[in-house]
Each structure stands twice: as structure tokens, then as C-alpha cells.
Amino acid sequence: MSTKLADRLSVVVPSATLAINARAQELRAQGVDIISFGAGEPDFDTPSNIREAGVAAIEAGKTRYTAVSGVAELRAAIAERSTRERGVPATAANVVVTVGAKGALFNLALALFEPGDEVIIPAPYWVSYPEQVRLVGATPVFIPSTLERGWKLDPADLARALTPKTKAVVLCSPSNPTGAAYGPAELEAIAAVLRAHDCWIVLDEIYGSLVYDGFEQRSLVSVAPDLAPRAVIIDGVSKTYAMTGWRVGWSIAPVALSKAMDMVQSQGATSTATPSQWAALEALRSPALEFEQMRSLFQLRRDRLVEGLRNIPGVRCGTPEGAFYAFCDIGEWIGRRTPDGAVLNDDAAVAAWLLDKAHVAVVPGAAFGAPGHMRLSYAVSVENIDKALARIGDAVALLE
Ligand SMILES: Cc1ncc(COP(=O)(O)O)c(C=O)c1O
């Protein structure tokens, strides 16, 4: 039997974040005390009322297939919440409940992109955007940004990157990996460019509730409702409610595209897990209090981590508006020599060295299209943040 895999896999790289987690777990299994900033998920448990709703759904026999696009009550609740928060009317017909937000993005890629299409992705980017685009034979087009620009897309760069082949532009706010979130004026400037170009706009707002210092989180469709007919909002419960393992996300899109994504999902996942959908409905109905406690703890950790990182020689780090990531320039460490005589040639070498010597796991920036940087997820206790900062500082002090 031939073992040849499909050619489409030759252009795809496996998730680097998952690889770092795997190596950290391996070391932990050997008894090493690893502090991991690698995870893209909250370290909190799913709140008890949500867990109980999942159990109750199972006990009540809600264990069969649902409609492909999800249970009606959940779709209605998602539409109602989106209308309320984004100020752009949505109904259940606009909503497809998916296997996590990643599933929504994959449905979209399969429904919309094909060879010859370009998809604009601002860098640094979340690892799965380019890989999903490549998997379906389309071409990712990256627009780099800088720490000085707060890691935000420059509208002039966007205008230059748009071509007749541009099928979609992806905007993730707040961003993984940088935590950067766009304010209303910044969104309006991007909308003004997009208005002049007929393409889809993919708005990944999975971190939309996790913003700090009173930042006013807005969706591009709230600022520019005229663009809603060609916008696809990606959202879900994974990050906001600490529900990564439940696998519930959704897309909110014009009805014709939602029907196409429903068809894609009907031949792939069928639907996401039924008890998880009922738990997600409980999440959307949850009182804000528990979430607010989680959010303010993230803010405390962000402040602690960012301040500590800035005090380590060779690190440059902005203040992220949202999500739970700090994204730092570590260019000064690259090319330097460790006490063992090894040269840290790039950010991957830095990450491997920090893991082995400082027992701290970070993700190299190259994975996100920004070599010379590292991402730290602050889904880590304040105590461990302090411990890890001290370990990184000690290790870096030995670099020649
Ligand atoms: C920007 C972004 N979008 C989507 C996802 C996928 O979320 P989910 O776990 O709901 O599939 C992630 C998860 O890391 C993310 O960071």
C-alpha cells in the first residue's frame, strides 16, 4: 500500500504552540518543575454552574445529534447577545455553532477559499490562520507590524496589500499572539480602506471580553455597520468561560454564507457535542461576577508579567490591551552564547534554552510570523510569574 500523503499537507506546519506544550509535559513527567507560558487557554476551571449544566444535559438524555448548525436555543442566545453587544442585528439564521472557534474558521476556509485566492493576514498572527488557508490551496499574504505601532495593522499597508485576488482580510482583536486590540478610530481607518475593496472581512473576536484598563472593546461591524454584509464574526466560549475542552465556538455571517458553512460542517463534524452546547448556553446566561473575577486576575497577572519582563535586560515589551498574552522583542539575546558554549541563533533556540535551563516554557515568535520575539501566555499564577521571571533573569545574566 502506498504511504504517500496528500500534497496539500506538504505546505502545512504543525502547531508550534502545541509542540512546546508537549515538550514541557515531557519534562514535567520526568519530575522537572516547569512553569509554562505556552498554553493558549485559561488555567481556571470552567465555572461550576456551566459544568453542572453539561452534566444535567447528559442526565436529561441530551446526548443525540443536534441540528448541524447547533441547538436552536443556543443559536438564538448567540444572535441576541451579538445584536446587543455589537449593535448589528443578527438572528439564529446567521449563526453556525462549531467545534470551537477553530472549527468555525475551518468551515469558512472550506466554504470560501480556493487556489488563486489571497487571504490577508496581519502579522504577528495566530498560527492556524495561514495553515488553514494553505490547507485549502489558497495563499496567505502577510502584513507585518511592529512593537512601535502597538502591533497593529497600518491601514496604508493594508491598502497596498489588497489586490483583485484578495478574497478576505483577517482581523483578530484582541490579538493572539500580541494582545493588541483596536480602538474605534483605528477600526474606522481600516474600515475606510476595506470599503473601497470588495472582499470578505473575518473578525476573530474570541478574546473580545478579555480587555483591561477599561479598554472599550468594539467590533469592526459596530464601527462600520455598512460592512456587515461581508463580515464573518468568529467567537466562542473557550477563552471567556475557560471552556477550551468543551469545543464550542461559532460564526456569525450573512445567511447564504452560513448555509454554505452548515453544509461543510454537515460533511465533517456533523455538529459539536450536544452536552457542550447546553453548557455553552448556560455560559451565555451566566452572571458576570465570576467572569469579572477571572478578568481582573488576568489584568493583575498582565501587569506583573509585563513589568517584570521589562526589567530583564534585552527584553522589550509593550502593554497589551487584551487577551492573555505578552509578546516581547528578544532580539538582543539572539547571537549570544550560553555558559555551555552554544550560540542562541534564533528565537526557537532561545525558547529551547529557556525550557531546558530556566525550566520556563515560552513560544518562539517565528511561529507567529515574528522571528526574534517570544510569546508568554499569562494563564499562570502570580506566584509562578514571579518565580519564572527570576529564573529567566538568572539565566539571561549568564549569557555572554
Ligand atoms: C485567535 C484565536 N482564534 C481562535 C482560536 C480557537 O479557539 P477554540 O479553542 O474555540 O477553537 C484560538 C485559540 O487559541 C485563538 O487564539
The ligand as an SDF file (V2000), in Angstrom:
LIG
                    3D

 16 16  0  0  0  0  0  0  0  0999 V2000
   -7.1890   33.9550   17.8990 C   0  0  0  0  0  0  0  0  0  0  0  0
   -7.7960   32.6180   18.1310 C   0  0  0  0  0  0  0  0  0  0  0  0
   -8.8480   32.2550   17.3880 N   0  0  0  0  0  0  0  0  0  0  0  0
   -9.4250   31.0510   17.5570 C   0  0  0  0  0  0  0  0  0  0  0  0
   -8.9640   30.1540   18.4870 C   0  0  0  0  0  0  0  0  0  0  0  0
   -9.6290   28.8170   18.5980 C   0  0  0  0  0  0  0  0  0  0  0  0
  -10.4210   28.6980   19.7070 O   0  0  0  0  0  0  0  0  0  0  0  0
  -11.1940   27.3550   20.0400 P   0  0  0  0  0  0  0  0  0  0  0  0
  -10.4550   26.6750   21.1410 O   0  0  0  0  0  0  0  0  0  0  0  0
  -12.5710   27.7880   20.4410 O   0  0  0  0  0  0  0  0  0  0  0  0
  -11.2210   26.5150   18.8070 O   0  0  0  0  0  0  0  0  0  0  0  0
   -7.8710   30.4860   19.2750 C   0  0  0  0  0  0  0  0  0  0  0  0
   -7.3300   29.5150   20.2560 C   0  0  0  0  0  0  0  0  0  0  0  0
   -6.1960   29.5510   20.6440 O   0  0  0  0  0  0  0  0  0  0  0  0
   -7.2830   31.7570   19.1120 C   0  0  0  0  0  0  0  0  0  0  0  0
   -6.2400   32.1400   19.8540 O   0  0  0  0  0  0  0  0  0  0  0  0
  1  2  1  0
  2  3  1  0
  2 15  2  0
  3  4  2  0
  4  5  1  0
  5  6  1  0
  5 12  2  0
  6  7  1  0
  7  8  1  0
  8  9  2  0
  8 10  1  0
  8 11  1  0
 12 13  1  0
 12 15  1  0
 13 14  2  0
 15 16  1  0
M  END
$$$$
